Every structure is written in structure tokens, then in C-alpha cells.
Amino acid sequence: MGMFSFFNKEIAIDLGTANTIIIQNDKVVVDEPSIVAIDRRTEKIIAVGKKAMMMHGKTHQEILTIRPLRDGVIANFQAAEYMIREFIKMIGSKNTLFPPSLKMVVCIPSGITEVEERAVRESAEQAGARDVRLIHEPMAAAIGIGIDVLEPSGNMIIDVGGGTSEIAVIALGGIVNNKSIRIAGDDFTQDIMQYMRKQHNINIGERTAERIKINVGAAMTEIDNPPEDYAVHGRDMLTGIPKEIMVNYAEIAHCLDKSISKIETAVLNALEMTPPELSADIFNTGIYLAGGGSMLRGMDKRLQMKTKLPVHVAEDPIRAVARGTGIALKNFDKFTFLIK
């Protein structure tokens, strides 16, 4: 077995709109932003992940930064293939003479179409995978949180990622009903950029908006332990001169309100569609939150107020989906019917 394992490599990939996480042997071996930088003249990859993210919004005309995934699905096939290949290279292989045979489990949004599903599969195959299996994000998140998904009891998972928010009710190893909406972290970032332009007459980039979201992002105007005001640097739209303004969490909560309301509506719709026996289970177990968006200050409290149900945020919510994908890969026989 040891001899053959030398030629085989099993990896679990959470191919996210904002970040890609790769797990091998229960360890996170790659955790990088889902972005590539390409030389326009030669069409060669200059950088991927963190290095490419540092270039984002700062490039000249010869360099192009691309985010291959939009709304949870592959928008640029070639860039996605390059990116997956480069991330796999980061894992490193001691055996360079015979490249290892790759077995991959990749997680995908539950609302994905067959065409989009095929694009994920083909990108992984082009990047060197011999065997590609797919698992739905809410199912992977549930496994990663530590829920026994095979039990005959209902659990509700909300995974607020970068491109999509996945809301699913899971029981007996299957998704009973799900709602996948394309409102998530990227929309929060765009809301912040728009708000800065309208309210403060200041132009900011995506990376700055992301930092605002992390430092003073909130889902409610009244929260415990509010963060300190944050200094934002951008270009004054009237004079064109760089300037600094201070923003507080209440402002950001106000500008994110519309997008978060859409997620709330989707959660209520999913609860309406839930069979009564499973509704009884959810009343007892509550709702589980995963994904980067769940780290927004007051997000759990806001959903709790809206649904009147207990809301639990997963431990390390950003990696919950990746963790679940890794567990599904390790216990392949147990979860075989969840993986396609």
C-alpha cells in the first residue's frame, strides 16, 4: 500500500469565489485567494493566490488580474485550469519522475447547472486529476461543522460564501430542500464601494472595500463590542486627489442592509418549504452558519431575531466547507452516495 500511495494523491478542494482551500491528509496545504495574474503579451501566468491579490487593482496594461470564479461558478475556464494547476504545484511532490495520480473531491454550489458542473469537472481534469468527484457545499459544510448528516433528523445550514449563499435543510444524507442565491461576500464588497462613492465622494478599490468589511463590517447597527472607526484611503471624486476618511461599523451595517435582507428572505423561504417533521427538528437544533460571510459582526444575532431560532456559527467558518470535503474524501465509502 505504501508503494502505491507514493503514486497516488488524494486532495479535497473548496474551489471558492474568494478563496481556494486544498486539504490533504487532514491538513490545509493551500489557502489562497482565487485570483491569477497573467502577462497579456505572452498569456503566461505571472502569479496566483496571495501574490496575484497584491497586484489586484494596481496593474499596468501589460498585466491582467483575473478572478476565474464568479457567483460560485467558473467564469473563465482557462484561468481556472491554470489556477488549480498552480495550487496543486504548491502542495509539491517528491516524486517528479512519475507524477502522482490525482484523486479530487471538489465542492460545488447546490444551485449549479449541469453545464457549470461540467466546467468544474473539466477544469480539474485539465489540471491533472484522474478521478474527479463533486460534493455540494451545504453538505460539505454540515460534515465540516460536525453534524451527523446520515441521521434521520433535520439540520439547517447557511453557507455565506464569496459568490453564493447556500441555504439547505439536510436529513438522511441528502438535501431535502435548498435555496442558492447569488448574494454573498462579493455583493457586500460592491455595496461598500458604492456607498463610499455616494456618501463620501471617494473612489475605493475592491481590496480596500474588503479590508473595510473585515475591520468594521457589521450586519446590525447595535452590536456588542463594536470595532473602532477605520481610516479609509481613496481618490476624492471631486478633486481627484487622494484623501482619508473615517468610517464606523454603523455606516457599513446600513449600507449592507439590503443585501443581508435578501439572505434573510431566502432563509425564510427555505423554512417555509421544509416538511413539518424536519421543522420540529430545526426548532430544537437551530440554524448553523458557515462561510466567510457568517463572520460579519451581528450576522448570527440578526438571523436569530428574524427566524426566532437559535443560530450557531461554525468553528473556523471559512474552512468549514473545506474541512467537510476533506472528511468526505477520507471516509469515501461512508459518504459515497453524497459524492458524485
N, C-alpha and C positions, 0 to 999 in steps of 0.2 A: 504493500500500500504506500509506504514511504517513497519508494522508487517512482510510482505512478503519480503521487501527489506533487512530485517535483515538476511534472509536465502539465499538471492541471492547476488552474487558479479559479477560485470561486469568489466573486465580488458582488456586493449589493450596492446599487446606485440609486440615490434620491436625486433625480435629474430635475432640479427646481428652476423656476424662472429667475430667481435672485441668486441662489447658491446651489452648488452641486456637492453632495457629500458621498464619499465612497467608503464602504465598510468592508474590511477583510479580516477574517478570523476574530470577529467581535471587536475589532479596533477601528476607530475612524482613521483612515490613512490619508484621505484627501478631504479638505473642507475649504472650498474656494468659491469666489463669485463666478456665476455663469456668464462669462464675458471673454471675448477674444479680440486681440488687436492684429490687424492684417496690413501688410505693405501693399498699397494699391497697385504699384507698378509690377511687382513680381507675384502678387497674390499669395505670398508666403506668410505663415503665422509668425508674428514677432513675439507675442506674449499671450498667455492665458491666465485666467484667475486673478489673483491679487495684483500682479504686475500690470495686467491689462486694465484693471479697475483704476489704478493710479494714473493711467493715461486718459481715462474716460473724461470727455469734456475739455481736454487740454491738447488735443492733437492738431497737427498741421495737415495740409491737404494730401500728403503722401501716405498718411496713416489713417486707418478706419477702425473704430472700435464697434464691435457688433455683439448684441445680446441675442444668441441664437434662439432662445425660447421667449415666446410672448404668450401671456394668458395660459401658462401651464403646458403649452404645446410647441412643437418645433416650428419656428417661422423661417429659419434659414438652415436648410438641410446640410449644405456643405460645411458651414461654420460649426454646426452641432457635431458633425462627424469629427472635424479637426479637434474640437474641444474635448470630446470624450476620449479621443486617442491620446491627446497630450496629458489629460488627467490620469489615464491608465499608465502612461510612461512614468508619472510621478511616483507610482507605487514601487516601480523598479523591479527588475527580475535578475536574479543572479545568473540564470541560465540564458545567455544571449545566443548560444549556438542553435538551440531549439526553442523558439518562443513558446511559452506555455499555452495550453488550450484553455480558452476563457469561457467560463460559465457565468452568466449575469442574470440577476433579478433586478429589473428596473421598475420603479413605481410610477404610475401614471394617474392623472385626474380621473375621477369616476364618470365625468360627463364628456369624456373624449369620444370622438367619432372613430369609425374603423380606419379611415384614411389617415387620421392623425396618429392612431395606434401603430399603423404600418410604418409611418415615418420614424417613430421612436425605435421600432424593432430593426428597421433597415439601417438607421444611423449607428446603432450598437453593433450590428453585424459588420458594417463597413469599417468600424473602428477596431475590428479584430475579434469579436465574440463569436464563438462557435455555437453556443446554445444561449438563446435569449428568452427569458420568461418575464412576464409582466404581472404586477400586483397593483390593485387600486390604492390610492393614497389614504383614504379614510380607514381602510382595513389595515394597512401598514401602520398607521398612526395608533390605532387601537391596540395592535400587538405590541408596539413600542412603548405605549403607556403602561402595559402590564395587564390589560384586560384579557380574560379567557374568552376569546371570540367564538369558541366552539360550544360554549354553554347555551342552554335554551333560555337565556334571559337577554332582555333588550338593553343596549347601551347606545347613547347618542354621542357622536364625535363631531367636533367642529375644527377643521384644519384651515386656519387662515394663513395662506402662503404668500408668495410674491405675486403670482398671476391669477390664482383662483382661490376661492373659499369653498371648501368641500364640507357639506353637512350631510351626515349619514346616520341612519339607525341600523345597528348591526345585531344580528342574533343567529345562532346555529351556524356560524362560519360563513354567513352571507350578508349582503347588503339588502335589507328589507325595503328601504326607500332612501333615496338620496337627492340632494339638491346641490348642483355645482354652479356657482355663479362667478362671473369674471370680474369680481370686485375684490381687491385684496391689497397687499402691501404696495404694489406699484401705483395703484389708484390713490392711496394715501399720500405717496410722494408727489404725484401730479397735483393733488389738491393743495398741498403746501406750496408748491411752486406758483400755482395760480393765485393763491391767497396773498403771497408776498408781492406779486405784481399789482394786484388790485388794491390791496390795503396799504402797502408801504411804498409803492412805486419803485420796487427793487427787483432786478432780474437775478435769479439764482439758478445754479445748475442742479442736475439730478443728485450728485454726490452731496452737495450742501443740504438739499432737502431731506436726504436720507439721514444725515447727521442731526438735523433738527428733530426728525421723527424719533430718533434714538434718545436724544438728550432731553427733549421736552414734549415728546408725543404723548397724548392722553385721549381717552375716549369720553371722559366726563370733565365738566368744569369744576367739580368738587371732589377732590381725592385726598386720601391720607398721604402724608409725607410728600408734598408737592416738590418738584425739582426747582432748582434755581433758574432764573432767567438766563437765556442763552444768547450769546453775541453772534449775529449773522452778518457775513460779509458778501456783498454782491455789487452789481452795477446799477447806479441810480438811473432810472429810465428817463428822467428829465434832463439831467446834465451829462450823463454818460460817464461820470466819474465814480470810481469805486467808493463805497461807503459802508458803514457799520450801523446796524440797528439791533435793539434788544427785543427778543420775543419771549412770551411766557406760555406756560402749558395751557392756560385757559383759552388763549387765542387759537392754539393748534387744535384743541378739543372742539372749538367752534367750527373751524374750517374742515375738520374730518367728519363732522356730524352727519352730513348727507350720505356719505359712503357707508358709514357704520350702520345707519338706519336701514340701508338696503340689505346688509348682512342680517340684521335683526329680523326683517320681514321674511327672508329666506329661511331662517331658523323656525319662525312661527309657522310657515307653510309646511316645512318638513314635519313639525309636530302634529299638524292637522291631518297629514297623510298617514300617520303612524297607527297601526292596529291597536285597539284598546288594551289588549293584554300586555303589549310592549310598552304602551304609555304608562301603565301601572308600574312596570319595572323602572322606567326612566324617572318616575316620580321619586322612587326610592334611591336610585343610584346617582341621579343628576346628569349633568352635561359635562363632557370632557373637552378641554380646549388644547389644541396643539398648533404648531406653526409659529413663525416669527411674529405675525400679527397679534397673536394672543398675549404678547409681551407688552402691548400698548397699555399704559397705566390706566387702570379702572375698567378695562375691557370686560373682565370677568364679572365685576360688580354691575356693570351696565346690562349685561345679558341676564344676570340673576334678577335684576329689577324688572326686566321686560318679560321673562318667562315664569318668574316666581318659583324657579327651580334652583337647587344648589349647583354651582359651576366650579369645576376643579381644573386648574391649569396644570398641564403635564410638567414633570420634572425635565428640565432642559428641553423646552418645547420645540426649538428649532431642529433638534436632532431626533425627535420622536419618530418621524416617518422613516428616516434612515435606519434607526435602531430596529424598528419593526421589520423593515425589509431584510436586514441582516439576520434577525431571528427566524424569519420565514425561509431564508436561504439555508440556514443551519439545520432547521427542522423541516426539511423539504418534504419528507414523506407524510408528516403530520398535517402540513398545510397545503399538500399537493393540489387539492381542488380549489384553493383560493388563488393559485398561481396559474396563469395561462400562457 
